[in-house]
Amino acid sequence: MSSDGNKKQFWKRNAAKVPGSIQHVYGAQHPPFDPLLHANLIKAGNKPPPATPGKPKKATTFQEFESITSDAWDVGDDDDELLAMAAQNLNIEVVMETANKANNVVFPFEPNTLAISPDASFASQGSPYADSRLVKSHSEAPIGSPREDLRKLSWSGIPRQVRPIAWKLLSGYLPANAERRESVLQRKRQEYFGFIQQYYDSRNDEHHQDTYRQIHIDIPRMNPENLVLQPKVTEIFERILFIWAIRHPASGYVQGINDLVTPFFVVFVFEYIEEEVENFDVSSLQEEALRNIEADSFWCMSKLLDGIQDNYTFAQPGIQRKVKALEELVSRIDESVHRHMQQYEVEYLQFAFRWMNNLLMRELPLRCTIRLWDTYQAEPEGFSHFHLYVCAAFLVRWRKEILEERDFQGLMILLQNLPTMHWGNEEVSVLLAEAYRLKFAFADAPNHYKR
């Protein structure tokens, strides 16, 4: 470095993000970073530097520079104290308070007119939540990030009437610019049906017939049966899954991918009907509507799988890593449950593989999966990263039932048939709030998984 000016610039580069500094975890607005609740954290993290009269002495050596700099080189127990304060403040009362408030959030948009802008907020929309912590968190968003505004609003759930367009925006399928949406939709839909014309006739070729046969076998096993067993729906799902497999030879079709079509398909059907889709004859929709639903479902599912494709490549390494991370996390947050399963030789892979492979779709009713995906799409890396904390919270949620089982068979039957059939938004909101608490404590400190 040739000058003192360059030295100063070098040492201060990215000063706000050096290791050891306190950073807000994304999603801290759900529950928001409350100045009253976390007063201790703010005091500990924002101590004003001591005033020094006169011109400060210029650092001539690294040791002198270190002695007058408060950043990543500081040594002490501050991090442990902060973590302890965070754990103390983020207790179950916070989880319940957040979950209850999440159930009462008003989504400030009318159906079919969803347009987001950098200066939209709960306050400007006249929501009763205008003076809440969500508005403060919203105001901290970087200017010019309309999709981030939508993510914040969507974390606590999206009303059914605006969910189709919100999901398309959150997944990145639709641009935030409203003027470009129609042209993008037309182009992507035409592109999908171009794939159909190009590839679908090859489904009976020798090198593709095994893929198509497996898809054809798996679709009738999906839920809800009243929907997927309709011939028109089966035909649509077969096309979507086959085209995706042909265009992604690194993984091809893997069992479990078929389940990921259903939430998108159901949500996009809601654009055209008011009743529940499980009891609706999909073939009664106009042909143009069916084509739109099919193409939109394909592209949004593709966007989802782009972020978790290592779950479905050879040997499924993504799932292996996540199950191992789940085991380590549970051993830290609930040692009794972890030791109980070790005692009866229950391997996490035996039950959690399906949780990762199907994103809990086989464990929850479809209505709960859709609500869960509202938050997954609002979280950065929701399907690939936040899902881990949801699985941990989900497992610990059944600690009483788990500890009551006294043999391997009983534990496996319980873990593969958890009683969630009557779950609704309230249970999912509590689950997500607890998952957020775990993320807050562990997300940026993976070594805290281990003892």
C-alpha positions in Angstrom: 0.0 0.0 0.0 1.5 3.2 -1.1 -0.1 5.8 1.2 -1.8 6.3 4.5 -5.0 7.1 2.6 -4.9 3.6 1.0 -4.3 2.0 4.4 -7.3 3.7 5.9 -9.5 2.7 3.0 -8.3 -0.9 3.1 -8.9 -1.5 6.8 -12.4 0.1 6.6 -13.5 -1.8 3.6 -16.9 -3.6 4.3 -16.6 -2.6 8.0 -20.3 -3.1 8.5 -20.0 -6.8 7.6 -16.8 -8.0 9.2 -17.0 -11.3 11.2 -18.1 -10.6 14.7 -20.3 -7.6 14.0 -23.9 -7.9 14.9 -26.0 -8.2 11.7 -29.8 -8.4 11.4 -30.8 -11.8 10.1 -33.1 -11.4 7.1 -36.7 -11.9 8.1 -36.1 -10.2 11.4 -39.3 -8.3 10.9 -41.0 -11.7 11.4 -40.8 -11.4 14.4 -39.4 -7.9 14.0 -36.3 -6.7 15.7 -38.1 -4.9 18.5 -36.1 -2.0 20.1 -38.0 -2.6 23.4 -37.7 -6.4 23.4 -34.0 -6.4 22.4 -32.9 -3.3 24.3 -30.0 -5.2 25.8 -28.7 -6.2 22.4 -28.9 -2.7 21.1 -27.0 -1.4 24.1 -24.4 -4.0 23.8 -23.9 -3.6 20.0 -24.0 0.2 19.7 -21.8 1.5 22.5 -20.6 5.0 21.5 -16.8 5.3 21.1 -15.0 7.2 23.9 -14.5 10.8 23.1 -10.9 11.8 22.6 -10.0 15.4 22.7 -7.9 16.9 19.9 -6.7 15.2 16.8 -6.5 11.4 17.1 -3.1 9.8 16.8 -2.3 8.3 13.5 -1.7 4.5 13.6 1.8 3.7 12.5 1.8 0.0 13.2 -0.8 -2.8 12.9 -0.7 -3.2 16.7 -1.5 0.5 17.2 -4.2 0.4 14.6 -5.7 -2.7 16.3 -5.7 -1.0 19.7 -7.8 1.9 18.4 -10.2 -0.1 16.2 -13.3 -1.8 17.5 -14.2 -4.6 15.1 -13.4 -8.3 14.3 -10.1 -8.2 16.1 -11.7 -7.5 19.5 -11.2 -10.4 21.9 -13.6 -11.1 24.7 -16.8 -12.8 25.8 -19.1 -10.3 24.0 -20.3 -12.8 21.5 -21.2 -15.3 24.2 -23.0 -12.7 26.2 -24.9 -11.5 23.1 -25.9 -15.1 22.3 -27.1 -15.7 25.8 -29.2 -12.5 25.7 -30.7 -13.4 22.4 -31.6 -16.9 23.7 -33.1 -15.3 26.8 -35.1 -12.7 24.9 -36.3 -15.0 22.1 -38.3 -17.3 24.3 -41.5 -19.1 23.8 -43.6 -16.0 24.7 -42.1 -14.2 21.7 -42.9 -17.2 19.5 -46.5 -17.3 20.6 -46.8 -13.5 20.3 -45.5 -13.5 16.8 -47.7 -16.4 15.7 -50.8 -14.7 17.1 -50.0 -11.4 15.3 -49.2 -13.3 12.1 -52.7 -14.6 12.1 -54.1 -11.1 12.2 -52.0 -9.4 9.5 -54.0 -7.7 6.8 -52.6 -8.0 3.3 -52.9 -4.6 1.8 -53.7 -5.4 -1.9 -56.8 -6.0 -3.9 -57.0 -9.1 -6.1 -55.8 -8.8 -9.7 -54.3 -5.3 -9.0 -51.2 -6.4 -7.2 -48.5 -3.8 -7.9 -45.6 -3.2 -5.7 -43.4 -0.1 -5.4 -40.5 0.9 -3.2 -42.6 3.3 -1.2 -45.5 1.0 -0.5 -46.1 0.2 3.1 -48.7 -0.9 5.6 -49.0 2.7 6.7 -49.7 4.0 3.2 -52.3 1.3 2.6 -54.2 2.3 5.7 -53.7 -1.1 7.5 -54.5 -1.4 11.2 -51.0 -2.6 11.5 -49.7 0.8 10.4 -47.9 1.6 13.7 -46.6 -1.9 14.3 -43.1 -3.3 14.1 -43.7 -4.6 10.6 -43.8 -1.0 9.3 -40.5 -0.2 11.0 -38.9 -3.3 9.5 -40.4 -2.3 6.1 -38.9 1.1 6.3 -35.4 -0.4 6.8 -35.6 -2.1 3.4 -33.2 -0.9 0.7 -34.9 1.6 -1.6 -35.7 0.3 -5.0 -36.3 -3.4 -4.0 -40.0 -3.9 -4.7 -39.7 -7.7 -4.5 -38.3 -7.4 -1.0 -41.3 -5.3 0.0 -43.6 -8.1 -1.2 -41.5 -10.7 0.7 -42.0 -8.8 3.9 -45.7 -8.6 3.4 -46.0 -12.2 2.4 -44.1 -13.8 5.3 -47.1 -14.0 7.6 -49.4 -15.5 4.9 -51.0 -14.4 1.6 -54.8 -14.1 1.1 -56.1 -16.6 -1.4 -57.3 -14.0 -3.9 -53.9 -12.5 -4.5 -51.8 -15.6 -3.9 -51.5 -16.6 -7.6 -49.8 -13.4 -8.7 -47.9 -13.1 -5.4 -46.3 -16.5 -5.9 -45.4 -15.7 -9.5 -43.7 -12.5 -8.4 -41.9 -14.1 -5.4 -40.6 -17.0 -7.4 -39.1 -14.7 -10.0 -41.3 -16.0 -12.8 -42.9 -12.6 -13.2 -41.0 -9.2 -13.2 -41.9 -6.6 -10.6 -42.5 -4.1 -13.4 -46.3 -4.4 -14.1 -46.0 -3.1 -17.6 -43.8 -6.1 -18.6 -45.8 -8.9 -17.0 -48.2 -9.6 -19.8 -45.5 -9.9 -22.4 -43.4 -12.1 -20.2 -46.3 -14.4 -19.5 -47.1 -14.8 -23.1 -43.5 -15.5 -24.0 -42.9 -18.1 -21.2 -46.2 -19.8 -21.9 -45.4 -20.1 -25.6 -41.9 -21.3 -24.8 -43.3 -24.1 -22.6 -45.7 -25.4 -25.2 -42.8 -25.2 -27.7 -41.0 -27.7 -25.4 -44.2 -29.9 -25.5 -44.1 -30.0 -29.3 -40.4 -30.6 -29.3 -40.0 -33.3 -26.6 -43.2 -34.9 -25.5 -43.6 -37.3 -28.4 -40.3 -38.8 -27.4 -41.8 -40.1 -24.1 -42.1 -43.6 -25.6 -38.6 -43.7 -27.0 -36.3 -46.4 -25.6 -34.1 -43.9 -23.6 -37.1 -42.0 -22.2 -39.7 -44.6 -21.6 -38.5 -45.6 -18.1 -38.8 -41.9 -17.0 -42.3 -41.6 -18.4 -43.3 -44.9 -16.9 -42.2 -43.9 -13.4 -44.0 -40.6 -13.7 -47.1 -42.4 -14.8 -46.9 -44.7 -11.8 -46.2 -42.0 -9.2 -49.0 -39.5 -10.1 -51.9 -41.7 -8.8 -50.1 -42.0 -5.4 -50.2 -38.2 -4.9 -52.6 -36.2 -2.8 -55.3 -35.0 -2.9 -56.6 -38.1 -4.8 -59.8 -36.4 -5.8 -57.7 -33.9 -7.8 -54.8 -35.9 -9.2 -57.0 -38.8 -10.4 -59.0 -36.6 -12.7 -57.8 -37.6 -16.2 -57.2 -34.0 -17.3 -55.0 -33.3 -14.2 -53.1 -36.5 -14.7 -52.3 -35.6 -18.3 -51.1 -32.1 -17.3 -48.9 -33.4 -14.5 -47.3 -36.0 -16.8 -46.4 -33.3 -19.3 -45.0 -31.0 -16.7 -42.8 -33.6 -15.0 -41.6 -35.2 -18.2 -40.6 -31.9 -19.8 -38.8 -30.9 -16.6 -36.9 -34.2 -16.5 -35.9 -34.0 -20.2 -34.5 -30.5 -19.6 -32.6 -31.4 -16.5 -30.6 -34.5 -17.3 -28.2 -34.0 -14.3 -31.0 -35.3 -12.1 -33.8 -36.4 -14.4 -37.0 -37.4 -12.7 -36.8 -38.5 -9.1 -39.7 -39.6 -6.9 -40.7 -36.7 -4.7 -40.5 -34.1 -7.5 -44.0 -35.0 -8.5 -45.4 -33.7 -5.2 -43.9 -30.3 -5.8 -46.2 -29.6 -8.7 -49.4 -29.8 -6.7 -49.2 -26.6 -4.6 -48.5 -24.4 -7.7 -51.2 -26.1 -9.7 -53.8 -25.7 -7.0 -52.9 -22.0 -6.3 -53.0 -21.1 -10.0 -56.4 -22.8 -10.4 -57.6 -20.4 -7.7 -57.4 -17.6 -10.3 -60.4 -19.1 -12.1 -62.6 -20.6 -9.4 -63.9 -19.7 -5.9 -64.7 -23.1 -4.5 -62.2 -25.6 -3.1 -60.2 -27.2 -5.9 -60.3 -30.8 -4.4 -64.0 -31.1 -5.3 -63.8 -29.2 -8.5 -63.9 -30.7 -12.0 -60.8 -29.1 -13.6 -61.8 -30.2 -17.1 -64.7 -27.7 -16.9 -62.3 -24.8 -17.2 -61.7 -23.3 -20.6 -58.8 -24.7 -22.6 -56.9 -21.4 -22.5 -57.2 -21.3 -18.7 -55.8 -24.9 -18.4 -52.9 -24.1 -20.7 -52.0 -21.0 -18.6 -52.2 -23.0 -15.4 -50.0 -25.8 -16.8 -47.3 -23.4 -18.2 -47.2 -21.3 -15.0 -47.0 -24.4 -12.8 -44.1 -25.7 -14.8 -42.1 -22.5 -14.7 -42.7 -21.9 -11.0 -41.8 -25.5 -10.1 -38.7 -25.1 -12.2 -37.7 -22.0 -10.2 -38.2 -23.8 -7.0 -36.1 -26.8 -8.1 -33.3 -24.6 -9.3 -32.5 -23.9 -5.7 -32.7 -27.5 -4.4 -31.6 -29.5 -7.4 -28.8 -31.2 -5.4 -31.6 -32.9 -3.5 -32.3 -34.9 -6.6 -29.0 -35.5 -8.3 -27.1 -38.9 -8.0 -27.1 -40.1 -4.4 -29.2 -37.0 -3.4 -26.3 -35.3 -1.6 -28.4 -32.2 -0.7 -30.8 -34.3 1.4 -27.9 -36.2 3.0 -26.4 -32.9 4.2 -29.7 -31.5 5.4 -30.6 -34.6 7.4 -27.2 -34.5 9.1 -27.6 -30.8 9.9 -31.1 -31.6 11.3 -29.6 -34.2 13.6 -26.9 -31.9 14.9 -29.4 -29.0 15.4 -31.9 -31.2 17.3 -29.1 -32.5 19.5 -28.5 -28.8 20.6 -32.1 -27.6 21.0 -33.6 -30.7 22.6 -31.1 -33.2 23.9 -33.8 -35.4 25.5 -35.5 -36.1 22.2 -32.1 -36.7 20.5 -30.9 -39.1 23.1 -34.3 -40.9 23.2 -34.0 -41.6 19.5 -30.4 -42.7 19.9 -31.5 -45.1 22.7 -34.0 -46.9 20.4 -31.7 -46.7 17.4 -33.9 -44.5 15.3 -31.8 -42.9 12.5 -32.8 -39.4 11.3 -32.5 -40.5 7.7 -35.3 -43.1 8.3 -37.9 -40.5 8.8 -36.4 -37.1 7.8 -35.4 -38.2 4.3 -39.1 -37.8 3.3 -39.4 -34.5 5.1 -36.6 -33.1 2.9 -37.4 -35.0 -0.3 -41.1 -33.9 -0.3 -40.7 -30.6 1.7 -43.1 -32.0 4.4 -45.9 -32.3 1.9 -46.6 -35.9 3.1 -46.7 -34.7 6.7 -49.1 -31.8 6.4 -52.5 -31.2 4.7 -52.4 -29.4 1.4 -53.8 -26.2 2.9 -51.0 -26.1 5.4 -48.4 -26.8 2.7 -49.7 -23.8 0.8 -49.5 -21.5 3.8 -46.0 -22.8 4.6 -44.9 -22.0 1.1 -46.1 -18.4 1.4 -43.3 -18.0 4.0 -40.8 -20.2 2.1 -41.1 -18.0 -0.9 -40.8 -14.9 1.3 -37.6 -16.2 2.9 -34.3 -16.0 0.9 -33.4 -19.7 0.3 -36.6 -20.7 2.0 -36.9 -24.1 0.4 -33.2 -24.9 0.7 -32.2 -23.3 4.0 -35.2 -22.2 6.2 -36.8 -25.6 5.6 -34.2 -27.1 7.9 -35.3 -25.0 10.9 -39.0 -25.8 10.1 -38.2 -29.5 10.2 -36.4 -29.1 13.5 -39.3 -27.1 15.0 -41.7 -29.7 13.6 -39.8 -32.6 15.2 -39.5 -30.9 18.6 -43.2 -30.0 18.4 -43.9 -33.7 19.1 -41.4 -34.2 21.9 -44.1 -35.4 24.4 -45.4 -38.1 22.0 -41.9 -39.1 21.0 -40.7 -39.5 24.6 -43.8 -41.6 25.4 -42.8 -44.2 22.8 -40.6 -47.0 24.2 -39.5 -49.0 21.2 -38.2 -48.6 17.6 -41.4 -49.7 15.9 -43.6 -47.3 17.9 -41.3 -44.3 17.2 -41.2 -45.0 13.5 -45.0 -45.4 13.2 -45.4 -42.1 15.1 -42.8 -40.2 13.0 -44.3 -41.4 9.7 -47.9 -40.7 10.7 -47.9 -37.6 12.7 -51.4 -36.4 13.6 -51.6 -33.1 11.6 -54.8 -33.8 9.6 -56.7 -31.1 11.6 -53.9 -28.5 11.4 -54.7 -25.0 10.1 -53.1 -21.6 9.8 -52.6 -21.2 13.6 -50.5 -24.3 14.0 -48.4 -23.4 10.9 -47.9 -19.9 12.2 -46.6 -21.2 15.6 -44.4 -23.7 13.7 -42.9 -20.9 11.5 -42.4 -18.6 14.5 -40.4 -21.3 16.3 -38.4 -22.0 13.1 -37.6 -18.4 12.8 -36.4 -18.3 16.4 -34.0 -21.2 15.6 -32.8 -19.5 12.5 -32.1 -16.3 14.4 -29.9 -18.2 16.9 -28.2 -20.6 14.5 -28.4 -19.5 10.8 -25.1 -17.5 10.7 -23.3 -19.7 13.1 -23.3 -23.3 11.8 -20.6 -24.3 14.3 -23.2 -23.8 17.0 -24.8 -26.9 15.8 -22.0 -28.9 17.3 -20.9 -29.0 20.9 
